[in-house]
């Protein structure tokens, strides 16, 4: 469409400055999975867990022929709540979905965000994964016990790095570790990093905590040493890394990631997005990616995912209160 007036030109300039326009929902009444113009928003920086999940899902959906030309874009800020606010403002847009997880649940609470996940439309929980406790390859800590012993002597002098804001998984996991080791969580020096890997490799932190899938390649390449995993069982690709529980620390913690959409979707729009992720979940492309990234299947859709989000919000509030944070 050709813009014919100065006012129209001014409006176009404002849209360019504000960021790329999100496409309107269009007619989503058919029963397939094709959603022309579909966009995935990532509410954190490139390379993080939400980013890997969104880009993997987009590529797998395209390779499986479920839909085409999905655009993935990043809108980081405030632990994911900047992206959440943008999502909520796109009322009725059935061509937008946001990758998210426990970190956004925590950030909503820790940042006292004006928009919450109850304002969004729950689509699907996709994966669950353990966190890993990692150090640089030249770190003096060879075992989880060596790290914990040093940490107990001077909790505030050993910085702990994570990729999530307070209340998120990379924050909650080491706080639960500290509690299990007899360290006061309030004394822990937790530092959130947008570029956590560089901080660990550069020895800016004593150790880092993040998702298995984010650092599996660096662990296999020998750049990082994994001391423990936070979940109930050892990870297949990291058989030598013990769980915290078998190491004597009563911690059983896993992270998860999922997809939410804007509010105000029609039933047809909502169902089409859910159907897309149902088909993706069953595709061989997605199953292969889950295996490669060390992700566990945690598929849940629609209202059941909404109930899960409510429960997770209550859990975050409870844990933060229990830890005195």
C-alpha positions as a Python dict, from the first residue, in 0.01 Angstrom:
ca = {
    (1, 'X'): (0, 0, 0),
    (2, 'X'): (139, 344, -97),
    (3, 'X'): (140, 607, 180),
    (4, 'X'): (-1, 929, 33),
    (5, 'X'): (-2, 1190, 311),
    (6, 'X'): (256, 1350, 547),
    (7, 'X'): (54, 1216, 841),
    (8, 'X'): (80, 864, 704),
    (9, 'X'): (454, 906, 653),
    (10, 'X'): (491, 1025, 1012),
    (11, 'X'): (299, 721, 1134),
    (12, 'X'): (528, 489, 939),
    (13, 'X'): (835, 655, 1093),
    (14, 'X'): (696, 608, 1443),
    (15, 'X'): (642, 238, 1375),
    (16, 'X'): (1000, 199, 1253),
    (17, 'X'): (1136, 370, 1565),
    (18, 'X'): (918, 165, 1796),
    (19, 'X'): (1023, -166, 1642),
    (20, 'X'): (890, -402, 1376),
    (21, 'X'): (511, -412, 1362),
    (22, 'X'): (343, -731, 1468),
    (23, 'X'): (112, -875, 1209),
    (24, 'X'): (-262, -886, 1257),
    (25, 'X'): (-429, -1213, 1335),
    (26, 'X'): (-613, -1263, 1007),
    (27, 'X'): (-845, -1558, 951),
    (28, 'X'): (-734, -1856, 1157),
    (29, 'X'): (-1055, -2055, 1131),
    (30, 'X'): (-921, -2351, 927),
    (31, 'X'): (-819, -2671, 1098),
    (32, 'X'): (-457, -2695, 978),
    (33, 'X'): (-135, -2575, 1136),
    (34, 'X'): (-24, -2319, 876),
    (35, 'X'): (-8, -1971, 1033),
    (36, 'X'): (133, -1726, 775),
    (37, 'X'): (333, -1447, 939),
    (38, 'X'): (380, -1633, 1268),
    (39, 'X'): (638, -1473, 1500),
    (40, 'X'): (807, -1610, 1809),
    (41, 'X'): (918, -1353, 2066),
    (42, 'X'): (1216, -1436, 2288),
    (43, 'X'): (1212, -1224, 2607),
    (44, 'X'): (1586, -1258, 2667),
    (45, 'X'): (1914, -1229, 2480),
    (46, 'X'): (2026, -1454, 2191),
    (47, 'X'): (2181, -1781, 2304),
    (48, 'X'): (1979, -1819, 2623),
    (49, 'X'): (1738, -2099, 2704),
    (50, 'X'): (1427, -1927, 2573),
    (51, 'X'): (1613, -1834, 2255),
    (52, 'X'): (1737, -2189, 2193),
    (53, 'X'): (1387, -2326, 2258),
    (54, 'X'): (1215, -2079, 2025),
    (55, 'X'): (1465, -2116, 1739),
    (56, 'X'): (1465, -2494, 1770),
    (57, 'X'): (1084, -2506, 1769),
    (58, 'X'): (1066, -2272, 1468),
    (59, 'X'): (1317, -2473, 1264),
    (60, 'X'): (1158, -2806, 1355),
    (61, 'X'): (809, -2679, 1270),
    (62, 'X'): (930, -2559, 931),
    (63, 'X'): (1129, -2877, 860),
    (64, 'X'): (820, -3083, 948),
    (65, 'X'): (609, -2874, 708),
    (66, 'X'): (375, -2757, 984),
    (67, 'X'): (408, -2389, 893),
    (68, 'X'): (659, -2172, 710),
    (69, 'X'): (881, -1867, 754),
    (70, 'X'): (848, -1826, 1130),
    (71, 'X'): (1027, -1512, 1244),
    (72, 'X'): (1210, -1532, 1578),
    (73, 'X'): (1301, -1201, 1742),
    (74, 'X'): (1450, -1101, 2078),
    (75, 'X'): (1306, -843, 2315),
    (76, 'X'): (1509, -877, 2637),
    (77, 'X'): (1469, -682, 2958),
    (78, 'X'): (1378, -717, 3326),
    (79, 'X'): (1396, -1096, 3333),
    (80, 'X'): (1144, -1136, 3052),
    (81, 'X'): (879, -896, 3180),
    (82, 'X'): (951, -641, 2905),
    (83, 'X'): (862, -907, 2650),
    (84, 'X'): (560, -1014, 2853),
    (85, 'X'): (432, -657, 2857),
    (86, 'X'): (470, -637, 2479),
    (87, 'X'): (290, -969, 2439),
    (88, 'X'): (-4, -860, 2653),
    (89, 'X'): (-36, -538, 2453),
    (90, 'X'): (-92, -742, 2134),
    (91, 'X'): (-454, -823, 2225),
    (92, 'X'): (-612, -1065, 1977),
    (93, 'X'): (-294, -1127, 1775),
    (94, 'X'): (-302, -1496, 1686),
    (95, 'X'): (25, -1470, 1491),
    (96, 'X'): (245, -1405, 1794),
    (97, 'X'): (374, -1644, 2060),
    (98, 'X'): (637, -1602, 2331),
    (99, 'X'): (891, -1853, 2457),
    (100, 'X'): (908, -1846, 2837),
    (101, 'X'): (955, -2051, 3150),
    (102, 'X'): (1005, -2046, 3525),
    (103, 'X'): (1234, -1743, 3495),
    (104, 'X'): (949, -1523, 3375),
    (105, 'X'): (729, -1646, 3660),
    (106, 'X'): (997, -1541, 3908),
    (107, 'X'): (1074, -1211, 3734),
    (108, 'X'): (710, -1106, 3749),
    (109, 'X'): (729, -1139, 4127),
    (110, 'X'): (1077, -997, 4186),
    (111, 'X'): (1021, -699, 3954),
    (112, 'X'): (662, -634, 4068),
    (113, 'X'): (569, -632, 3700),
    (114, 'X'): (240, -463, 3605),
    (115, 'X'): (156, -745, 3363),
    (116, 'X'): (153, -1108, 3474),
    (117, 'X'): (114, -1444, 3306),
    (118, 'X'): (-253, -1446, 3401),
    (119, 'X'): (-289, -1172, 3137),
    (120, 'X'): (-153, -1405, 2864),
    (121, 'X'): (-307, -1705, 2687),
    (122, 'X'): (-140, -2033, 2788),
    (123, 'X'): (-56, -2248, 2485),
    (124, 'X'): (186, -2527, 2578),
    (125, 'X'): (450, -2638, 2823),
    (126, 'X'): (716, -2805, 2609),
    (127, 'X'): (1018, -2922, 2803),
    (128, 'X'): (1169, -2981, 3141),
    (129, 'X'): (1541, -2984, 3211),
    (130, 'X'): (1781, -2997, 3498),
    (131, 'X'): (2021, -2723, 3588),
    (132, 'X'): (2393, -2795, 3598),
    (133, 'X'): (2649, -2663, 3847),
    (134, 'X'): (2952, -2574, 3635),
    (135, 'X'): (3297, -2419, 3673),
    (136, 'X'): (3569, -2324, 3426),
    (137, 'X'): (3808, -2599, 3321),
    (138, 'X'): (4090, -2436, 3523),
    (139, 'X'): (3880, -2393, 3838),
    (140, 'X'): (4032, -2522, 4163),
    (141, 'X'): (3705, -2704, 4237),
    (142, 'X'): (3710, -3060, 4104),
    (143, 'X'): (3405, -3194, 4292),
    (144, 'X'): (3081, -3058, 4430),
    (145, 'X'): (3203, -3125, 4785),
    (146, 'X'): (3516, -2914, 4728),
    (147, 'X'): (3301, -2630, 4601),
    (148, 'X'): (3052, -2651, 4887),
    (149, 'X'): (3329, -2665, 5149),
    (150, 'X'): (3487, -2346, 5011),
    (151, 'X'): (3147, -2182, 4976),
    (152, 'X'): (3058, -2254, 5339),
    (153, 'X'): (3378, -2088, 5460),
    (154, 'X'): (3305, -1759, 5281),
    (155, 'X'): (2962, -1754, 5111),
    (156, 'X'): (2975, -1388, 5013),
    (157, 'X'): (3323, -1412, 4863),
    (158, 'X'): (3235, -1676, 4605),
    (159, 'X'): (3011, -1511, 4346),
    (160, 'X'): (2744, -1735, 4196),
    (161, 'X'): (2647, -1668, 3835),
    (162, 'X'): (2315, -1739, 3670),
    (163, 'X'): (2126, -1635, 3363),
    (164, 'X'): (1798, -1549, 3531),
    (165, 'X'): (1674, -1266, 3750),
    (166, 'X'): (1602, -1322, 4121),
    (167, 'X'): (1314, -1566, 4150),
    (168, 'X'): (1413, -1748, 3831),
    (169, 'X'): (1555, -2101, 3806),
    (170, 'X'): (1924, -2008, 3797),
    (171, 'X'): (1866, -1808, 4116),
    (172, 'X'): (1642, -2053, 4301),
    (173, 'X'): (1865, -2357, 4237),
    (174, 'X'): (2180, -2222, 4411),
    (175, 'X'): (1968, -2076, 4691),
    (176, 'X'): (1822, -2420, 4755),
    (177, 'X'): (2177, -2561, 4733),
    (178, 'X'): (2292, -2312, 4995),
    (179, 'X'): (2004, -2397, 5227),
    (180, 'X'): (2077, -2770, 5194),
    (181, 'X'): (2445, -2708, 5271),
    (182, 'X'): (2369, -2503, 5582),
    (183, 'X'): (2448, -2168, 5422),
    (184, 'X'): (2212, -1876, 5482),
    (185, 'X'): (2058, -1794, 5141),
    (186, 'X'): (2070, -1421, 5224),
    (187, 'X'): (2451, -1444, 5244),
    (188, 'X'): (2483, -1581, 4888),
    (189, 'X'): (2637, -1341, 4637),
    (190, 'X'): (2420, -1418, 4333),
    (191, 'X'): (2490, -1221, 4014),
    (192, 'X'): (2263, -1247, 3708),
    (193, 'X'): (2451, -1229, 3378),
    (194, 'X'): (2322, -1182, 3026),
    (195, 'X'): (2643, -1350, 2906),
    (196, 'X'): (2690, -1611, 3176),
    (197, 'X'): (2927, -1836, 2980),
    (198, 'X'): (3187, -1560, 2938),
    (199, 'X'): (3164, -1483, 3308),
    (200, 'X'): (3231, -1845, 3404),
    (201, 'X'): (3515, -1891, 3153),
    (202, 'X'): (3666, -1559, 3265),
    (203, 'X'): (3651, -1666, 3633),
    (204, 'X'): (3432, -1370, 3724),
    (205, 'X'): (3222, -1611, 3931),
    (206, 'X'): (3314, -1904, 4152),
    (207, 'X'): (3059, -2121, 3976),
    (208, 'X'): (2758, -2093, 3750),
    (209, 'X'): (2416, -2254, 3742),
    (210, 'X'): (2214, -2290, 3423),
    (211, 'X'): (2018, -2533, 3207),
    (212, 'X'): (2178, -2849, 3069),
    (213, 'X'): (2095, -2763, 2709),
    (214, 'X'): (2263, -2424, 2722),
    (215, 'X'): (2610, -2556, 2807),
    (216, 'X'): (2614, -2918, 2697),
    (217, 'X'): (2843, -2841, 2402),
    (218, 'X'): (3092, -2651, 2619),
    (219, 'X'): (3092, -2932, 2877),
    (220, 'X'): (3155, -3195, 2609),
    (221, 'X'): (3431, -2977, 2459),
    (222, 'X'): (3605, -2957, 2798),
    (223, 'X'): (3565, -2581, 2837),
    (224, 'X'): (3341, -2627, 3140),
    (225, 'X'): (3356, -2881, 3420),
    (226, 'X'): (3019, -2997, 3551),
    (227, 'X'): (3018, -3072, 3923),
    (228, 'X'): (2655, -3176, 3974),
    (229, 'X'): (2306, -3173, 3828),
    (230, 'X'): (2005, -3047, 4022),
    (231, 'X'): (1737, -3299, 3926),
    (232, 'X'): (1636, -3643, 4053),
    (233, 'X'): (1855, -3850, 3817),
    (234, 'X'): (2186, -3824, 3634),
    (235, 'X'): (2173, -3682, 3281),
    (236, 'X'): (2240, -3932, 3001),
    (237, 'X'): (2510, -3724, 2834),
    (238, 'X'): (2670, -3636, 3169),
    (239, 'X'): (2687, -3973, 3342),
    (240, 'X'): (2987, -3871, 3554),
    (241, 'X'): (2805, -3575, 3708),
    (242, 'X'): (2625, -3675, 4031),
    (243, 'X'): (2293, -3536, 4141),
    (244, 'X'): (2299, -3300, 4437),
    (245, 'X'): (2084, -3545, 4627),
    (246, 'X'): (2323, -3838, 4589),
    (247, 'X'): (2604, -3602, 4690),
    (248, 'X'): (2432, -3546, 5023),
    (249, 'X'): (2248, -3220, 4951),
    (250, 'X'): (1869, -3246, 4964),
    (251, 'X'): (1787, -3060, 4643),
    (252, 'X'): (1561, -3183, 4361),
    (253, 'X'): (1507, -2897, 4118),
    (254, 'X'): (1415, -2879, 3750),
    (255, 'X'): (1335, -2596, 3511),
    (256, 'X'): (1074, -2595, 3235),
    (257, 'X'): (991, -2392, 2924),
    (258, 'X'): (673, -2324, 2737),
    (259, 'X'): (477, -2098, 2505),
    (260, 'X'): (218, -1828, 2579),
    (261, 'X'): (25, -1601, 2342),
    (262, 'X'): (-147, -1263, 2371),
    (263, 'X'): (-481, -1224, 2548),
    (264, 'X'): (-808, -1192, 2361),
    (265, 'X'): (-757, -1471, 2109),
    (266, 'X'): (-1060, -1629, 1948),
    (267, 'X'): (-1117, -1996, 2020),
    (268, 'X'): (-1005, -2076, 1663),
    (269, 'X'): (-681, -1879, 1703),
    (270, 'X'): (-601, -2040, 2037),
    (271, 'X'): (-680, -2390, 1913),
    (272, 'X'): (-468, -2342, 1601),
    (273, 'X'): (-162, -2245, 1805),
    (274, 'X'): (-218, -2539, 2039),
    (275, 'X'): (-260, -2771, 1741),
    (276, 'X'): (66, -2644, 1590),
    (277, 'X'): (257, -2734, 1906),
    (278, 'X'): (77, -3068, 1939),
    (279, 'X'): (192, -3158, 1587),
    (280, 'X'): (541, -3026, 1663),
    (281, 'X'): (556, -3234, 1982),
    (282, 'X'): (477, -3551, 1785),
    (283, 'X'): (725, -3480, 1504),
    (284, 'X'): (1052, -3675, 1466),
    (285, 'X'): (1233, -3343, 1420),
    (286, 'X'): (1133, -3222, 1768),
    (287, 'X'): (1205, -3557, 1931),
    (288, 'X'): (1557, -3551, 1788),
    (289, 'X'): (1615, -3194, 1908),
    (290, 'X'): (1495, -3280, 2257),
    (291, 'X'): (1743, -3565, 2273),
    (292, 'X'): (2030, -3352, 2142),
    (293, 'X'): (1962, -3075, 2394),
    (294, 'X'): (1911, -3299, 2695),
    (295, 'X'): (1549, -3186, 2734),
    (296, 'X'): (1284, -3403, 2899),
    (297, 'X'): (931, -3416, 2761),
    (298, 'X'): (687, -3216, 2975),
    (299, 'X'): (410, -3152, 2724),
    (300, 'X'): (96, -2987, 2854),
    (301, 'X'): (-149, -2761, 2671),
    (302, 'X'): (-426, -2507, 2714),
    (303, 'X'): (-613, -2487, 3042),
    (304, 'X'): (-397, -2756, 3204),
    (305, 'X'): (-90, -2548, 3129),
    (306, 'X'): (-274, -2247, 3272),
    (307, 'X'): (-336, -2435, 3596),
    (308, 'X'): (31, -2532, 3605),
    (309, 'X'): (133, -2165, 3565),
    (310, 'X'): (-88, -2070, 3861),
    (311, 'X'): (73, -2343, 4071),
    (312, 'X'): (424, -2233, 3970),
    (313, 'X'): (351, -1876, 4073),
    (314, 'X'): (243, -1995, 4417),
    (315, 'X'): (555, -2214, 4439),
    (316, 'X'): (789, -1924, 4361),
    (317, 'X'): (625, -1707, 4626),
    (318, 'X'): (647, -1990, 4880),
    (319, 'X'): (1015, -2071, 4808),
    (320, 'X'): (1123, -1707, 4818),
    (321, 'X'): (944, -1664, 5149),
    (322, 'X'): (1094, -1985, 5290),
    (323, 'X'): (1443, -1873, 5188),
    (324, 'X'): (1389, -1532, 5344),
    (325, 'X'): (1431, -1361, 5008),
}
